[in-house]
C-alpha cells in the first residue's frame, strides 16, 4: 500500500471515529486538511481561503465551527468551503499537497461541511 493511500485511510478512520453515525456517500466529497500538514501549512491554508472568498466566521471564536479549536479542524473547514465554492476541481483541494478528499461527511454538532 502506498504512503498516500495509508495516510488517506488514517484520515478517513479519524473522521469516522469523530462521527457517531457517519454518512458515507459515493457522489459527495469533502476537501479536508491532511493530518501530516505542519501548523504553518495549515495556517497558510486558512489565511489563503479566508482572503479568497471563504466566509471564515464559523471558525472564529463563538462561531458554529470554532470547536474543536485546532488548526487542523479550522483548516479543514476553510479548505472545504474553498473547494466547494471554486468548482470542486482537483486544483481547488490541492493546497500544496496538504488537502485530500473524504467521502464521509465531516459535519459534527452544528458545524455543517457543505457539498
Backbone as ProteinMPNN parsed JSONL, in Angstrom:
{"seq_chain_A": "XXXXXXXXXXXXXXXXXXXXXXXXXXXXXXXXXXXXXXXXXXXXXXXXXXXXXXXXXXXXXXXXXXXXXXXXXXXXXXXXXXXXXXXXXXXXXXXXXXXXXXXXXXXXXXXXXXX", "coords_chain_A": {"N_chain_A": [[0.858, -1.172, 0.0], [0.581, 2.201, -0.839], [2.184, 5.168, 0.518], [0.579, 7.471, 0.423], [-1.958, 6.347, 0.162], [-2.156, 4.995, 2.592], [-2.068, 7.182, 4.366], [-4.437, 8.464, 3.643], [-6.311, 6.527, 4.402], [-5.898, 6.531, 7.197], [-6.714, 9.144, 7.789], [-9.416, 8.976, 7.018], [-10.326, 7.051, 8.864], [-9.958, 8.507, 11.199], [-11.842, 10.556, 10.884], [-14.175, 9.031, 10.852], [-14.135, 8.054, 13.459], [-14.679, 10.358, 14.874], [-17.285, 10.987, 14.223], [-20.393, 9.778, 15.255], [-22.426, 8.524, 13.831], [-21.589, 8.126, 10.878], [-22.047, 9.493, 7.593], [-21.804, 7.988, 4.627], [-20.975, 8.547, 1.31], [-20.995, 8.056, -2.163], [-21.201, 9.919, -4.164], [-20.752, 12.384, -3.109], [-18.292, 14.583, -1.898], [-15.766, 15.821, 0.273], [-13.313, 18.296, 0.989], [-10.47, 18.015, 2.87], [-8.041, 18.911, 5.37], [-4.85, 17.44, 5.506], [-3.643, 15.383, 8.097], [-0.954, 15.294, 8.318], [0.064, 17.707, 7.622], [1.96, 20.623, 8.402], [1.73, 22.954, 11.174], [2.26, 25.505, 10.227], [1.676, 25.239, 7.487], [-1.057, 24.634, 7.655], [-2.073, 27.005, 8.809], [-1.39, 28.796, 6.789], [-3.052, 27.831, 4.769], [-5.582, 28.387, 5.873], [-5.427, 31.202, 5.991], [-5.19, 31.778, 3.251], [-7.611, 30.759, 2.163], [-9.522, 32.254, 3.605], [-9.0, 34.786, 2.686], [-9.729, 34.666, 0.106], [-12.452, 34.611, -0.661], [-13.839, 32.845, 1.045], [-16.146, 32.518, 3.67], [-15.155, 32.883, 6.78], [-16.181, 33.193, 9.293], [-17.52, 31.121, 10.731], [-15.406, 29.659, 11.91], [-14.271, 31.312, 13.689], [-13.784, 32.6, 17.078], [-16.593, 31.751, 19.002], [-18.031, 31.041, 16.787], [-19.965, 28.649, 14.824], [-18.398, 26.52, 14.056], [-16.117, 26.66, 15.511], [-15.221, 25.012, 17.579], [-13.972, 21.7, 17.478], [-11.191, 23.539, 18.674], [-8.78, 23.614, 16.816], [-5.973, 23.867, 14.605], [-6.008, 22.036, 12.522], [-8.74, 21.277, 12.318], [-9.946, 23.798, 11.824], [-8.619, 24.534, 9.452], [-9.481, 22.466, 7.78], [-12.244, 23.009, 7.601], [-12.189, 25.558, 6.32], [-10.749, 24.948, 3.969], [-12.453, 23.078, 2.755], [-14.708, 24.697, 2.302], [-13.601, 26.495, 0.48], [-12.927, 24.746, -1.641], [-15.499, 23.741, -2.337], [-16.715, 26.088, -3.212], [-15.238, 26.818, -5.385], [-15.599, 25.375, -7.736], [-15.177, 22.645, -7.285], [-12.971, 21.311, -8.32], [-9.96, 19.444, -8.977], [-7.604, 20.984, -8.498], [-8.52, 22.856, -6.658], [-8.456, 21.667, -4.224], [-5.934, 20.991, -3.581], [-3.837, 22.511, -2.277], [-0.995, 22.804, -2.036], [-0.376, 20.091, -1.764], [-1.475, 19.406, 0.715], [-4.08, 18.896, 1.092], [-6.885, 16.669, 0.941], [-9.382, 14.394, -0.329], [-12.39, 13.32, 1.222], [-14.977, 10.923, 1.801], [-16.758, 10.652, 3.727], [-19.028, 12.33, 5.602], [-17.824, 15.108, 7.263], [-19.166, 16.753, 9.011], [-20.295, 17.928, 12.205], [-22.093, 18.131, 15.235], [-23.361, 21.36, 15.33], [-21.883, 22.224, 13.239], [-21.674, 22.354, 9.907], [-20.398, 20.889, 7.064], [-20.405, 21.888, 3.879], [-21.484, 20.566, 0.698]], "CA_chain_A": [[0.0, 0.0, 0.0], [1.404, 3.401, -0.925], [2.126, 6.044, 1.693], [-0.577, 8.365, 0.31], [-3.149, 5.55, 0.452], [-2.154, 4.773, 4.029], [-2.436, 8.439, 5.015], [-5.854, 8.699, 3.4], [-7.061, 5.611, 5.264], [-5.798, 7.02, 8.573], [-7.583, 10.313, 7.881], [-10.802, 8.512, 6.989], [-10.635, 6.427, 10.146], [-10.051, 9.573, 12.194], [-13.123, 11.225, 10.69], [-15.21, 8.091, 11.274], [-14.113, 7.99, 14.917], [-15.256, 11.594, 15.39], [-18.724, 10.957, 13.977], [-21.032, 8.583, 15.801], [-23.149, 7.896, 12.731], [-21.084, 8.772, 9.661], [-22.792, 9.365, 6.355], [-20.881, 7.678, 3.546], [-21.606, 8.814, 0.032], [-20.1, 7.918, -3.318], [-21.315, 11.058, -5.068], [-20.432, 13.626, -2.402], [-16.955, 14.548, -1.32], [-15.341, 16.988, 1.013], [-11.871, 18.541, 0.98], [-10.008, 18.117, 4.249], [-6.605, 19.063, 5.592], [-4.175, 16.196, 5.897], [-3.113, 15.47, 9.455], [0.504, 15.382, 8.219], [0.444, 19.091, 7.319], [2.513, 21.362, 9.545], [0.911, 24.077, 11.648], [2.497, 26.633, 9.319], [0.909, 24.977, 6.271], [-2.477, 24.755, 7.975], [-2.39, 28.425, 8.97], [-1.315, 29.403, 5.453], [-4.269, 27.438, 4.056], [-6.683, 29.177, 6.442], [-5.258, 32.583, 5.541], [-5.465, 31.831, 1.814], [-9.041, 30.567, 1.939], [-10.292, 33.359, 4.183], [-8.772, 36.007, 1.901], [-10.138, 34.392, -1.268], [-13.881, 34.395, -0.837], [-14.473, 31.949, 2.018], [-16.651, 33.122, 4.909], [-14.491, 32.162, 7.868], [-16.765, 33.495, 10.6], [-17.836, 29.926, 11.523], [-14.257, 29.13, 12.645], [-13.806, 32.346, 14.619], [-14.333, 32.374, 18.425], [-18.045, 31.89, 19.065], [-18.625, 30.53, 15.558], [-20.545, 27.309, 14.947], [-17.372, 25.503, 13.784], [-14.901, 27.018, 16.244], [-14.78, 23.826, 18.321], [-12.751, 21.767, 18.278], [-10.327, 24.671, 18.357], [-7.472, 23.154, 16.344], [-5.64, 24.322, 13.256], [-6.439, 21.003, 11.58], [-10.187, 21.405, 12.121], [-10.244, 25.085, 11.187], [-8.142, 24.472, 8.07], [-10.374, 21.575, 7.036], [-13.483, 23.736, 7.297], [-11.903, 26.6, 5.334], [-10.353, 24.319, 2.715], [-13.647, 22.517, 2.135], [-15.525, 25.807, 1.806], [-12.92, 26.982, -0.728], [-13.091, 23.706, -2.654], [-16.895, 23.695, -2.777], [-17.082, 27.337, -3.886], [-14.36, 27.046, -6.534], [-15.84, 24.425, -8.802], [-14.92, 21.256, -6.91], [-11.974, 20.739, -9.222], [-8.813, 18.892, -8.264], [-6.688, 22.044, -8.053], [-9.064, 23.639, -5.542], [-8.281, 20.921, -2.973], [-4.543, 20.547, -3.509], [-3.2, 23.269, -1.2], [0.402, 22.352, -1.96], [-0.391, 18.681, -1.346], [-1.9, 19.249, 2.108], [-5.514, 18.635, 1.092], [-7.308, 15.381, 0.385], [-10.83, 14.216, -0.35], [-13.007, 12.273, 2.035], [-16.326, 10.599, 1.359], [-17.545, 10.556, 4.958], [-19.39, 13.698, 5.979], [-17.121, 15.518, 8.48], [-20.003, 17.622, 9.83], [-20.492, 17.497, 13.59], [-22.921, 19.045, 16.02], [-23.972, 22.391, 14.476], [-20.916, 22.572, 12.188], [-22.027, 21.647, 8.672], [-19.478, 20.994, 5.94], [-21.251, 21.871, 2.705], [-21.041, 19.896, -0.514]], "C_chain_A": [[0.902, 1.232, 0.0], [1.227, 4.27, 0.315], [0.913, 6.955, 1.618], [-1.877, 7.618, 0.583], [-3.272, 5.306, 1.945], [-2.591, 6.034, 4.773], [-3.918, 8.733, 4.842], [-6.708, 7.787, 4.274], [-7.042, 6.057, 6.716], [-6.71, 8.222, 8.759], [-9.051, 9.897, 7.896], [-11.198, 7.871, 8.311], [-10.757, 7.456, 11.252], [-11.397, 10.275, 12.105], [-14.258, 10.324, 11.157], [-15.282, 8.037, 12.796], [-14.771, 9.217, 15.535], [-16.777, 11.566, 15.282], [-19.315, 9.669, 14.514], [-21.77, 7.819, 14.718], [-22.715, 8.539, 11.418], [-21.995, 8.513, 8.466], [-21.771, 9.164, 5.249], [-21.62, 7.867, 2.235], [-20.588, 8.69, -1.076], [-20.137, 9.156, -4.202], [-21.09, 12.4, -4.377], [-19.029, 13.491, -1.841], [-16.629, 15.889, -0.7], [-13.825, 17.086, 0.918], [-11.436, 18.78, 2.427], [-8.505, 18.325, 4.29], [-6.024, 17.724, 6.012], [-3.536, 16.385, 7.261], [-1.597, 15.573, 9.451], [0.985, 16.803, 7.921], [0.978, 19.772, 8.577], [1.552, 22.464, 9.97], [1.057, 25.28, 10.737], [1.695, 26.458, 8.029], [-0.586, 25.142, 6.524], [-2.886, 26.212, 8.113], [-2.349, 29.142, 7.631], [-2.556, 29.054, 4.644], [-5.48, 28.216, 4.557], [-6.603, 30.607, 5.924], [-5.618, 32.725, 4.061], [-6.968, 31.743, 1.553], [-9.85, 31.776, 2.406], [-10.087, 34.67, 3.43], [-9.157, 35.822, 0.438], [-11.573, 33.907, -1.359], [-14.572, 33.483, 0.153], [-14.909, 32.749, 3.244], [-16.091, 32.317, 6.069], [-15.053, 32.494, 9.244], [-17.141, 32.234, 11.383], [-16.653, 29.371, 12.318], [-13.615, 30.173, 13.557], [-14.39, 32.057, 16.007], [-15.833, 32.685, 18.468], [-18.758, 31.358, 17.838], [-19.076, 29.085, 15.707], [-19.543, 26.194, 14.659], [-16.057, 25.822, 14.491], [-14.34, 25.827, 17.011], [-14.923, 22.584, 17.462], [-11.809, 22.853, 17.751], [-8.917, 24.174, 18.017], [-7.231, 23.7, 14.949], [-6.122, 23.31, 12.223], [-7.93, 21.12, 11.284], [-10.553, 22.7, 11.417], [-9.803, 25.086, 9.728], [-9.056, 23.584, 7.232], [-11.666, 22.276, 6.666], [-13.24, 24.753, 6.187], [-11.558, 25.998, 3.971], [-11.552, 23.702, 2.005], [-14.532, 23.624, 1.562], [-14.921, 26.379, 0.521], [-13.147, 26.009, -1.886], [-14.511, 23.707, -3.22], [-17.266, 24.938, -3.582], [-16.22, 27.647, -5.107], [-14.41, 25.886, -7.521], [-15.569, 22.966, -8.509], [-13.974, 20.576, -7.887], [-10.745, 20.335, -8.416], [-7.903, 19.978, -7.703], [-7.208, 22.817, -6.853], [-9.032, 22.877, -4.22], [-6.831, 20.466, -2.81], [-3.799, 21.189, -2.346], [-1.762, 22.787, -0.954], [0.526, 20.967, -1.338], [-0.705, 18.489, 0.143], [-3.409, 19.025, 2.221], [-5.8, 17.262, 0.507], [-8.829, 15.302, 0.446], [-11.236, 13.125, 0.615], [-14.438, 12.098, 1.554], [-17.242, 10.306, 2.545], [-17.781, 11.987, 5.424], [-18.712, 14.085, 7.296], [-17.936, 16.444, 9.381], [-20.165, 17.048, 11.232], [-21.271, 18.568, 14.328], [-23.593, 20.063, 15.103], [-23.071, 22.797, 13.322], [-21.182, 21.709, 10.956], [-20.989, 21.945, 7.6], [-20.3, 20.831, 4.674], [-20.619, 21.088, 1.567], [-21.615, 20.616, -1.709]], "O_chain_A": [[1.873, 1.296, 0.753], [0.257, 4.13, 1.06], [0.269, 7.199, 2.638], [-2.801, 8.181, 1.169], [-4.364, 5.397, 2.505], [-3.394, 5.961, 5.703], [-4.58, 9.194, 5.772], [-7.717, 8.225, 4.827], [-8.061, 5.972, 7.401], [-7.406, 8.321, 9.769], [-9.837, 10.407, 8.695], [-12.29, 8.122, 8.821], [-11.578, 7.296, 12.155], [-12.023, 10.559, 13.126], [-15.204, 10.797, 11.788], [-16.374, 7.979, 13.363], [-15.361, 9.123, 16.612], [-17.472, 12.071, 16.164], [-18.79, 8.586, 14.254], [-21.738, 6.589, 14.696], [-23.411, 9.413, 10.901], [-22.623, 7.46, 8.352], [-20.969, 10.053, 4.963], [-22.749, 7.405, 2.07], [-19.457, 9.16, -0.952], [-19.176, 9.413, -4.927], [-21.227, 13.448, -5.009], [-18.629, 12.426, -1.372], [-17.145, 16.934, -1.097], [-13.138, 16.074, 0.782], [-11.978, 19.646, 3.114], [-7.788, 17.96, 3.359], [-6.633, 16.976, 6.776], [-2.955, 17.433, 7.541], [-1.004, 15.907, 10.477], [2.186, 17.071, 7.963], [0.497, 19.52, 9.682], [0.667, 22.856, 9.209], [0.087, 25.999, 10.497], [1.102, 27.415, 7.532], [-1.299, 25.721, 5.704], [-3.927, 26.617, 7.595], [-3.185, 30.005, 7.365], [-3.064, 29.897, 3.905], [-6.31, 28.655, 3.762], [-7.604, 31.16, 5.468], [-6.278, 33.688, 3.67], [-7.526, 32.554, 0.814], [-10.74, 32.257, 1.705], [-10.919, 35.572, 3.528], [-8.938, 36.715, -0.38], [-11.873, 32.927, -2.04], [-15.795, 33.354, 0.106], [-14.146, 33.549, 3.785], [-16.516, 31.187, 6.306], [-14.465, 32.117, 10.257], [-17.087, 32.264, 12.613], [-16.866, 28.675, 13.31], [-12.549, 29.942, 14.126], [-15.387, 31.343, 16.113], [-16.274, 33.745, 18.025], [-19.983, 31.236, 17.849], [-18.627, 28.378, 16.609], [-19.807, 25.036, 14.983], [-15.004, 25.311, 14.109], [-13.124, 25.651, 17.086], [-15.931, 22.44, 16.77], [-11.662, 23.045, 16.544], [-7.989, 24.294, 18.818], [-8.174, 23.965, 14.204], [-6.597, 23.698, 11.155], [-8.337, 21.067, 10.124], [-11.385, 22.7, 10.509], [-10.523, 25.581, 8.861], [-9.369, 23.922, 6.09], [-12.138, 22.15, 5.535], [-13.998, 24.808, 5.219], [-12.023, 26.483, 2.94], [-11.66, 23.793, 0.782], [-15.048, 23.492, 0.452], [-15.648, 26.708, -0.416], [-13.52, 26.422, -2.985], [-14.701, 23.677, -4.436], [-18.047, 24.851, -4.529], [-16.455, 28.644, -5.79], [-13.387, 25.473, -8.068], [-15.716, 22.125, -9.396], [-14.155, 19.41, -8.235], [-10.524, 20.828, -7.31], [-7.479, 19.895, -6.551], [-6.415, 23.381, -6.099], [-9.522, 23.375, -3.207], [-6.55, 19.621, -1.96], [-3.201, 20.494, -1.525], [-1.379, 22.422, 0.158], [1.399, 20.706, -0.51], [-0.252, 17.522, 0.756], [-3.948, 18.97, 3.326], [-5.043, 16.758, -0.323], [-9.474, 16.05, 1.181], [-10.524, 12.138, 0.803], [-15.032, 13.008, 0.976], [-18.347, 9.786, 2.387], [-16.837, 12.754, 5.614], [-18.98, 13.475, 8.331], [-17.438, 16.878, 10.42], [-20.172, 15.831, 11.419], [-21.118, 19.761, 14.067], [-24.323, 19.676, 14.19], [-23.457, 23.633, 12.505], [-20.946, 20.501, 10.962], [-20.734, 23.103, 7.269], [-20.838, 19.753, 4.419], [-19.398, 20.96, 1.476], [-21.368, 20.218, -2.847]]}, "name": "protein", "num_of_chains": 1, "seq": "XXXXXXXXXXXXXXXXXXXXXXXXXXXXXXXXXXXXXXXXXXXXXXXXXXXXXXXXXXXXXXXXXXXXXXXXXXXXXXXXXXXXXXXXXXXXXXXXXXXXXXXXXXXXXXXXXXX"}
